[in-house]
Amino acid sequence: MSGQPVVYKDIDQEAWTSGAVAVGVPADYAVMLRWLTGAIIAGDGSQPTGDIETVTRPAAGQLRSIHPAQRGCLDHSGGQVTKYTCDTSNFGADGPFFHIIREGLQGLADGEDYFDLLADDVVVEYVISVPGYPRRAEGRQAVIDLYSGYDDYMTVRTADNLRVYRDPEASVAVLEYEVHGESVPTGRPYNNRFASIITVKDRKVTHWRDYLDPIAVFDASGWPER
């Protein structure tokens, strides 16, 4: 702690978005960045609420007695639990996302669910994603923690249109695929396209570079309001 008072300093919205474009963000995406910063400046962002405690009933602190690796395995709907998450999760044994990734990596990587495909020290980079999303996650547990609330935000019903390109000598696979479902909060359709560049060693994913369409996420979330 520096002991210095915390002060608010407004940002130059145009300078910020122009700087983002200058370092490689697509120019069309700058429009979304302007909307995002405008919403933040206007105070229209999410505000803290007691919704989680209302829904879950027990105080959040009661979960601290559960080992972190076990938290992703809790399935209150009664679904079967695999190694790292419940079968009914998008990332579980029955999840459409896991199914299409497993198909794309068939013969290269093994796992009971999506997280089990990953090496303990996996590095995941989110090259094209949505504003505010982490650019990098290091380690399987970090990825599990990052995706822990995904099923409360998006329901993925199907995944298809898989295209696979492999470089056996480098143990690299490039997967193109689509996912389809809906946003849980809004009920709006969610249809997104992904490209994932995946490196495998000893039957586990050691490096993952992810690209998606952020506009598809905004559309499903109903943002910005029209």
N, C-alpha and C positions, 0 to 999 in steps of 0.2 A: 504494500500500500504506500502511495506517495505522500499522503496527507494533504494533497491539493484538492480544492473543491471541484466538484463535477459541474460542468456548465454545458448548456446546449448550444451547439453551433449549427446553424442551418446550412444545407448543402446547395450548391449551384446545380440545379436539376439538369440544365443543358450541358454543363461542363462534365457532369458525372456520366451521362449517357453518351456524350461524344467520346469521352475517354474509354468507355467500354467498347465502342465500335472500333476505336483506334487500336485496341489490343486484340481484335479478332472476333468480337461479337457481331453476328450478321446485322446489317443495317436495318432490315425489316424488323428485327427483334427489338431495336431501340425504341420503337413505338410502345411496345409492352413495358419496357423499362420506364418510360416516361409516365405511363398510367400507374405503374407500381409506386414510383416515388411520389407521384401526385397524391395517391391514396394515403401513403404514409404521412406525408406533410399535412394532409387534411385531417389526420387523426381517425381515419376510417379503417384502420387495421384491427386485428383481433385484440380483444381485451380479456384480462384474466377473469374467470368465472368459477363458480363452484359446481359446474356441471359434472365433472369427473366424479367428485365425491357423491353427488346425488345419484348418479347411475350405478356406481360400484358399491355404494352403501358403506363398506368398511373404510376406515381411514387409510389413506395411502401408506402411512408408516407401517401398517401391519404386514405389508409385503416384504419388508426388509429382512424378515426371518427366512425368506426363500432364497436359495442360492441363485445368483444372476443367470446361470446357464439353464435353470429350470423355469424361469419366468416365461420364456417363449414356448414352453411345453404345456402351459395351462390352457385347457379347452373346456369352457363351461357348458358348451353345447353337447358334450358327450362324445366328441369325435376321437378317433384313435390318435395316439401320440407316437410320432416317429422319433428319430434321434434328437432333432433340434426344434421341431415345431409340430403342431397338430396336423393331421392328415387333411383336414378341411380348409386349412389356410391356403392362400394362393401359392405359398412357397412349400407346402407340405406334399406328402406322397400323392394326394389326389388333386393337387392344385394345377390348373392349366398352365401357369407360368413355368412351374417345375417340369411339367411334361414336355413342353416344347424345347426347353433348354437341355433336358436329358436326351431328347431325340437328336438334337444338334450335336451333342457331345458323345453320342453313342460310340463305344469302342475307345474313347479317350479318357473319360472321367467316370468315376463311380460315386454313388451316394444314395442314401435312403430318402433324402429330401433336398431342396435347393441348397440349404446351408451346409449339408453334409458333402456336397460337391466341392466345397471350398477348402483350401488348405488352412491350417491354423493361422499362418502369417500372410494370408491373401491380401493383396492391395487392389482396391476397387476405385477407379477414377470415373467421375461423372463429368464427361467433357462437354456435352450439351445437355442441360437440365433446366430446372426452373429457378428463378431468383430465390436466394436464401438457402438453397439446398447445398449440403456439403460438397465440396469439389473432390474429396478423397476420404476413403475409409480404410484403415489399416487393421487387419486381423479379423478373423471370423466373428468374434464376439461383437466387434464394432459394427459389422454389417447386420448382425441379428438385432442389435439395439436400434440401429437406424431404421430398420423395416418393422419394428415391433408394433407400430400403430397403423401399418398400411391397410390391413383388412378392415379397419374402422373407417377408412377414408375412401378406398376404391374396392369395388367388387369386380373381379375379373371372371367372366363366364367362359370365354374361349380364347385360345391363342392359335394362330394359323399362319399360312403363307411363309413357311420357313424356307430359307435359302441358306445353304452351308458352303463355305469356301475354306479349304484346309491347306496348311503348309506342314506336311508331316515332319520335315526336317527340323523346323523351328518349333514344333509342337504347338502351333497356333491355329485357332479356328475363328472364322468370322461368321457370325450368325445374323441374318436379317429375319425379322418376324414381326407379327402384329398381335396386339391384344385387344379384346373387346369386352365391355361390361358397362358399369355405370358408377357414378359418384354416389357414395352412401349419403352424404349430407344433402345433396340436391336432387338425386334421382336422374340426373341428366346422363345421356349416353357418353361412354368413354371409349374412344377408338384411337389407338396410338401405334406408331411404327417405331421399331428399335433397330439399332445396329450395335452389336457387341463384339469386341475384339478380345479373344480369350486365349490366355496362355496356360498350358497344362504341364505339370510335372508329377511323375509318380502317381498318376491317376487322380490328381486333385488340381483344382483351378488355383493358380498362384497369382495371376494378374488378370484384371477385367477392366476394359475401357468401354464406357456406355454412352450411347447417343440416343436421344429421344426427341419427340416433337413437343416442345413446351406449350405450343398453342392448343394442342389437344387436351392438355391438363387444364388450361385456363377455360376452355369451352365447357368441359365437364363440370368444372367448379362454378360456372356461371359468373366468371370474372373476366373483364369488368362488366358491371351491370349496365344493361342497355335501356 
